[in-house]
Amino acid sequence: MGRDSGFIAAYSVLVDNQVNFCLVPEVPFTLDGFLSALKQRLERRGHAVIVVAEGAGQELFEATGERDASGNVKYGDIGIFLRDRIKEYFKKIPMEVNLKYIDPSYMIRSQPANPHDSAFCLLMGYNAVHAGMAGRTGMIVGFWNHRFTHVPTPLAVSQRKKIEPLGRLWSSVLASTGQPAKMI
């Protein structure tokens, strides 16, 4: 998850202060820059936890032009790519690392909702049914300023929400992880 926006990765990092690197599509990095920062972290602390959004680092792959069944460009698997490059890098220098790779795709989708999520979804559903019964079409139910709203579909899909690299969310991620602001 995190195909074109790193919100899930960023918010996950903020709720778990054990993460040391968060890589998202909105903030470019080079392989050399990342590996150098990782090496410094390992030398200093002896361990590192890395969270990577699906769309991060796609510039490190050669574009194939392939598309999936939905028509989206197929992305390279950044998790596997980084796993392999990290192993290669530390083997060459030589520095021993004990790398554990976890693909959380199914773990994330199989977690039970917490009470807040359950209540929020229930209220979202109530508002969607109310809108439908009132004859509203061409809209989605949103939540803005602590109120459920009716958002016209064209407006809701007019642009993709992205992390602002100079914004508050990304600054919070940098403060939480301690990672360099630029890994280029």
C-alpha positions in Angstrom: 0.0 0.0 0.0 1.2 3.5 -0.6 1.3 3.3 -4.4 1.5 7.0 -5.0 1.2 8.6 -1.6 3.1 7.6 1.6 0.4 8.5 4.1 -0.1 5.0 5.5 3.7 4.6 6.0 4.1 8.0 7.5 1.2 7.6 10.0 2.4 4.1 10.9 5.8 5.5 11.7 4.4 8.1 13.9 2.5 5.6 16.0 5.5 3.4 16.5 8.6 5.2 17.6 10.8 2.2 16.9 11.1 3.1 13.1 14.4 4.7 12.0 13.7 5.2 8.2 10.5 5.9 6.4 10.7 5.9 2.6 7.7 7.4 0.7 7.0 8.2 -3.0 6.9 12.0 -2.4 10.5 12.2 -1.0 13.1 11.0 -3.5 16.3 9.2 -2.3 19.2 7.5 -4.0 20.3 4.0 -3.2 23.8 5.3 -2.2 22.3 8.0 0.0 20.0 5.6 1.8 22.7 2.9 2.3 25.2 5.4 3.6 22.6 6.7 6.1 21.7 3.1 7.1 25.4 2.3 7.6 25.8 5.3 9.9 22.7 4.3 11.9 23.9 0.7 12.3 27.4 1.8 13.4 25.9 4.2 15.9 23.0 2.1 17.3 23.5 -1.5 16.0 20.0 -1.8 14.6 17.5 -0.1 12.3 13.8 -0.5 11.4 12.8 0.6 7.9 9.3 1.2 6.6 8.8 1.6 2.9 5.7 2.7 1.0 4.9 0.7 -2.1 5.6 3.5 -4.5 8.8 4.7 -2.9 12.0 4.6 -4.9 10.4 3.7 -8.3 13.1 5.9 -10.0 15.6 3.1 -9.0 13.8 0.7 -11.4 13.9 0.6 -15.2 10.4 1.4 -16.5 8.8 -1.5 -18.2 5.5 0.1 -19.3 3.6 -2.9 -18.1 0.1 -2.3 -16.6 -1.9 -4.3 -14.1 -5.5 -5.5 -14.6 -6.8 -2.0 -13.5 -4.6 -0.2 -16.0 -2.1 1.1 -13.4 1.6 1.1 -14.2 3.2 -1.9 -12.6 5.7 -0.9 -10.0 8.9 -2.6 -9.1 8.8 -4.3 -5.6 10.8 -1.8 -3.6 10.8 -4.0 -0.5 12.5 -6.9 -2.2 14.8 -4.6 -4.1 16.0 -2.9 -0.9 16.3 -6.1 0.9 18.7 -7.5 -1.7 20.7 -4.3 -2.1 21.2 -4.0 1.6 22.5 -7.5 1.8 24.8 -6.9 -1.1 26.1 -3.6 0.2 27.0 -4.9 3.7 28.5 -8.0 2.3 30.9 -5.9 0.1 32.1 -3.5 2.8 32.2 -6.2 4.9 29.9 -5.5 7.8 27.7 -8.2 9.3 24.0 -7.5 9.3 21.1 -9.7 10.4 18.3 -8.6 8.1 14.6 -9.5 8.6 12.2 -8.7 5.8 8.5 -8.6 6.5 5.9 -7.9 3.8 3.0 -6.6 5.8 0.4 -6.6 2.9 -1.8 -9.2 4.4 -1.1 -8.3 8.0 -2.4 -4.8 7.5 -5.5 -6.0 5.7 -6.3 -8.7 8.4 -6.1 -6.5 11.5 -9.4 -6.1 13.4 -10.7 -2.5 13.5 -10.3 -0.7 16.7 -13.4 0.8 18.4 -12.8 4.3 16.9 -12.5 2.8 13.3 -15.6 0.7 13.8 -17.7 3.7 15.0 -16.3 6.0 12.3 -17.2 3.4 9.6 -20.7 3.0 11.1 -21.3 6.7 11.0 -19.9 7.0 7.5 -22.3 4.3 6.4 -25.3 6.0 8.1 -24.4 9.2 6.3 -24.1 7.4 3.0 -27.5 5.8 3.4 -29.0 9.1 4.5 -27.6 10.8 1.3 -28.9 8.0 -0.9 -32.4 8.2 0.7 -32.4 12.0 0.1 -31.7 11.3 -3.6 -28.1 12.5 -3.7 -26.0 11.0 -6.4 -22.5 11.7 -7.8 -21.0 12.3 -4.4 -19.1 10.6 -1.6 -19.3 11.0 2.1 -16.3 12.8 3.6 -15.3 14.0 7.0 -14.1 17.6 7.3 -13.7 19.8 10.4 -15.4 17.1 12.6 -18.5 16.9 10.4 -19.6 14.4 7.8 -19.9 16.1 4.4 -21.2 15.3 0.9 -18.3 15.8 -1.6 -19.0 15.8 -5.3 -17.2 12.8 -6.8 -15.3 14.9 -9.5 -14.0 17.1 -6.7 -13.0 14.1 -4.6 -11.0 12.6 -7.4 -9.7 15.8 -9.0 -6.2 15.4 -7.5 -4.2 12.9 -5.5 -3.5 13.8 -1.9 0.3 13.8 -1.3 2.6 14.3 1.6 4.2 17.7 1.4 8.0 17.2 1.9 8.2 20.5 3.7 5.0 20.1 5.6 4.1 19.3 9.2 3.5 15.5 8.6 6.8 14.9 7.0 8.6 17.0 9.6 7.0 14.9 12.3 8.2 11.7 10.6 11.8 13.1 10.3 11.7 14.0 14.0 10.3 10.6 15.0 12.8 8.5 12.9 15.9 10.7 13.2 16.6 9.9 9.5 18.4 12.5 7.4 16.0 15.0 5.6 17.8 14.2 2.3 19.3 10.9 1.3 20.7 11.8 -2.1 
